[in-house]
Amino acid sequence: MILPALLAGVVLCNSASAERVYKWVDENGVTHYGDHIPPQYSEKGHSILNEHGVELNKVEGKLTDEQREQRAAATLQAKEEKKAREAANLRDRVLLSTYLSVTEIEALRDRRIELVQAQIHVTEIYLDNLRDKLGKLEEESKRFSPYSTNPQAPPIDEKLARELADTIDSIMLYEQTLKNSEAERERLLNKFLSDIDRFEELKAELNKL
């Protein structure tokens, strides 16, 4: 037995012997009820109701590739948004439980920046020494081939060549270390600035309560 939506009440109220009723929507958007689903709608979404019209189960219809991709993208976005909200809530709780005032945040910021600045200073000194060393090695290497303009110059000593290469490698390494430290200093400054702004917002909200 298959009936349109207008007869749904009759089906649900008078079919006391029916254990379940199927509900589906056709291609014209019309809702139907019946004790079975026509074959052409079997792969489409539908609901299973009990004799009182209460939904027992909802069966998803067969999805197209595009629909599956859209659903997967929506699911991933929802997870990322939930993760972001949880991270933000955790950050708020940590701020309120860790600090009593903006002054305390600024004090910690200054200590952290001081440590990074000290690393930067040491790296800069070490780089200056390496560059001085490289200058001396390059000057010494000019007496040897292939750095000398004299075609009769002897080949560079293996030890000198190795030391020259090692010094260049060290300079490149410490230049990257310096960039990383400077980036960390900038990151900390931005983080603490954001923390202070958020802390003030949270305190203002609490004061309104």
C-alpha positions as CSV (number, residue, x, y, z in Angstrom):
1,M,0.0,0.0,0.0
2,I,1.4,3.4,-1.1
3,L,-0.2,6.7,-0.2
4,P,0.7,10.4,-0.6
5,A,1.2,12.6,2.4
6,L,-2.5,13.7,2.6
7,L,-3.4,10.2,3.7
8,A,-0.5,9.8,6.1
9,G,-2.6,10.3,9.1
10,V,-5.0,7.6,8.1
11,V,-2.2,5.2,7.4
12,L,-0.5,5.8,10.7
13,C,-3.7,5.9,12.8
14,N,-5.6,3.0,11.3
15,S,-2.9,0.6,10.4
16,A,-2.6,-0.9,13.9
17,S,-1.4,-4.1,12.5
18,A,1.5,-2.5,10.6
19,E,4.8,-2.7,12.4
20,R,6.5,-0.1,10.4
21,V,5.8,2.5,7.7
22,Y,8.2,3.8,5.1
23,K,8.4,7.5,4.3
24,W,10.1,8.9,1.1
25,V,10.1,11.8,-1.2
26,D,9.6,11.4,-5.0
27,E,11.3,13.4,-7.8
28,N,8.6,16.0,-7.6
29,G,9.1,16.7,-3.9
30,V,6.0,14.9,-2.9
31,T,6.2,13.0,0.4
32,H,4.8,9.4,0.4
33,Y,4.1,6.8,3.0
34,G,3.7,3.0,2.5
35,D,4.4,-0.4,3.8
36,H,7.1,-0.8,1.2
37,I,9.3,1.4,-1.0
38,P,9.0,1.3,-4.8
39,P,12.2,-0.1,-6.4
40,Q,13.0,3.2,-8.1
41,Y,13.2,4.9,-4.7
42,S,15.0,2.1,-2.9
43,E,18.5,3.8,-3.2
44,K,17.2,7.2,-2.2
45,G,17.0,8.5,1.3
46,H,14.0,7.5,3.3
47,S,12.7,7.1,6.9
48,I,11.2,4.2,8.8
49,L,8.3,5.0,11.1
50,N,6.4,3.0,13.7
51,E,2.6,2.7,13.7
52,H,2.5,6.0,15.8
53,G,4.5,8.0,13.2
54,V,7.7,8.1,15.3
55,E,10.8,7.8,13.3
56,L,12.7,4.6,14.1
57,N,15.5,5.0,11.6
58,K,16.6,7.3,8.8
59,V,18.4,5.7,5.8
60,E,20.8,7.8,3.8
61,G,20.4,7.8,0.1
62,K,23.1,6.8,-2.3
63,L,25.5,9.8,-2.7
64,T,27.1,11.0,-5.9
65,D,30.9,11.5,-5.9
66,E,30.4,15.2,-5.7
67,Q,28.1,14.9,-2.7
68,R,30.5,12.6,-0.9
69,E,33.3,15.1,-1.5
70,Q,31.1,17.9,-0.2
71,R,30.2,15.9,2.9
72,A,33.8,15.0,3.6
73,A,34.9,18.6,3.2
74,A,32.0,19.8,5.5
75,T,32.9,17.1,8.1
76,L,36.6,18.2,8.0
77,Q,35.7,21.8,8.4
78,A,33.4,21.1,11.3
79,K,36.2,19.2,13.1
80,E,38.7,22.0,12.5
81,E,36.3,24.6,13.8
82,K,35.6,22.5,16.9
83,K,39.3,22.0,17.5
84,A,39.8,25.8,17.1
85,R,37.0,26.5,19.6
86,E,38.4,24.1,22.1
87,A,41.9,25.6,21.7
88,A,40.6,29.1,22.2
89,N,38.6,28.0,25.3
90,L,41.7,26.3,26.7
91,R,43.8,29.4,26.1
92,D,41.2,31.6,27.9
93,R,41.2,29.3,30.9
94,V,45.0,29.2,31.1
95,L,45.2,33.0,30.9
96,L,42.7,33.5,33.7
97,S,44.2,30.8,35.9
98,T,47.9,31.8,35.3
99,Y,47.9,35.6,35.6
100,L,46.3,38.1,38.0
101,S,47.2,41.2,36.0
102,V,48.6,42.5,32.7
103,T,51.8,43.4,34.6
104,E,52.5,39.7,35.3
105,I,52.1,38.9,31.6
106,E,54.4,41.7,30.6
107,A,57.0,40.5,33.2
108,L,57.0,37.0,31.7
109,R,57.2,38.5,28.2
110,D,60.3,40.5,29.1
111,R,62.0,37.5,30.6
112,R,61.3,35.3,27.5
113,I,62.4,38.0,25.1
114,E,65.6,38.6,27.2
115,L,66.5,34.9,26.8
116,V,66.0,35.0,23.0
117,Q,67.9,38.3,22.7
118,A,70.8,36.8,24.6
119,Q,70.8,33.9,22.1
120,I,70.8,36.3,19.2
121,H,73.7,38.3,20.7
122,V,75.8,35.2,21.2
123,T,75.1,34.0,17.6
124,E,76.0,37.4,16.2
125,I,79.3,37.4,18.0
126,Y,80.1,33.8,16.8
127,L,79.2,34.8,13.3
128,D,81.5,37.8,13.4
129,N,84.4,35.6,14.5
130,L,83.6,33.1,11.7
131,R,83.5,35.8,9.1
132,D,86.8,37.1,10.3
133,K,88.2,33.6,10.1
134,L,86.8,33.1,6.6
135,G,88.4,36.4,5.5
136,K,91.8,35.2,6.7
137,L,91.4,31.8,5.1
138,E,90.3,33.3,1.8
139,E,93.3,35.6,1.8
140,E,95.6,32.7,2.5
141,S,94.0,30.6,-0.3
142,K,94.8,33.3,-2.9
143,R,98.3,31.9,-3.0
144,F,97.0,28.5,-4.3
145,S,95.2,27.2,-7.3
146,P,92.3,27.6,-8.2
147,Y,92.1,30.9,-6.2
148,S,95.4,32.4,-7.3
149,T,95.8,34.5,-10.5
150,N,99.2,32.9,-11.0
151,P,98.9,30.0,-13.4
152,Q,102.0,28.5,-11.8
153,A,100.5,28.5,-8.3
154,P,100.5,25.2,-6.4
155,P,97.2,23.4,-5.7
156,I,95.6,24.4,-2.4
157,D,96.5,22.3,0.6
158,E,93.9,19.7,1.5
159,K,93.8,20.9,5.1
160,L,93.3,24.5,4.1
161,A,90.6,23.6,1.6
162,R,88.7,21.6,4.2
163,E,88.9,24.3,6.8
164,L,87.7,26.8,4.2
165,A,84.7,24.7,3.4
166,D,83.9,23.9,7.0
167,T,84.0,27.6,7.9
168,I,81.6,28.5,5.1
169,D,79.2,25.7,6.2
170,S,79.3,27.0,9.8
171,I,78.5,30.5,8.7
172,M,75.5,29.3,6.7
173,L,74.4,27.3,9.7
174,Y,74.6,30.1,12.2
175,E,73.0,32.6,9.8
176,Q,70.0,30.3,9.7
177,T,70.1,30.0,13.5
178,L,70.1,33.8,13.7
179,K,67.1,34.0,11.4
180,N,65.3,31.4,13.5
181,S,66.0,33.3,16.7
182,E,64.8,36.6,15.3
183,A,61.7,34.9,14.0
184,E,61.1,33.4,17.5
185,R,61.5,36.9,19.1
186,E,58.9,38.3,16.7
187,R,56.6,35.3,17.4
188,L,56.8,35.8,21.1
189,L,56.1,39.6,20.9
190,N,53.0,38.9,18.8
191,K,51.9,36.1,21.1
192,F,52.2,38.2,24.3
193,L,50.5,41.1,22.6
194,S,47.6,38.9,21.7
195,D,47.5,37.4,25.2
196,I,47.4,40.8,26.8
197,D,44.5,41.9,24.6
198,R,42.6,38.8,25.2
199,F,43.3,38.9,29.0
200,E,41.9,42.4,29.1
201,E,38.8,41.3,27.2
202,L,38.2,38.4,29.6
203,K,38.6,40.6,32.6
204,A,36.2,43.2,31.2
205,E,33.6,40.5,30.6
206,L,34.0,39.1,34.2
207,N,33.7,42.6,35.7
208,K,30.3,42.9,33.9
209,L,28.9,39.8,35.7
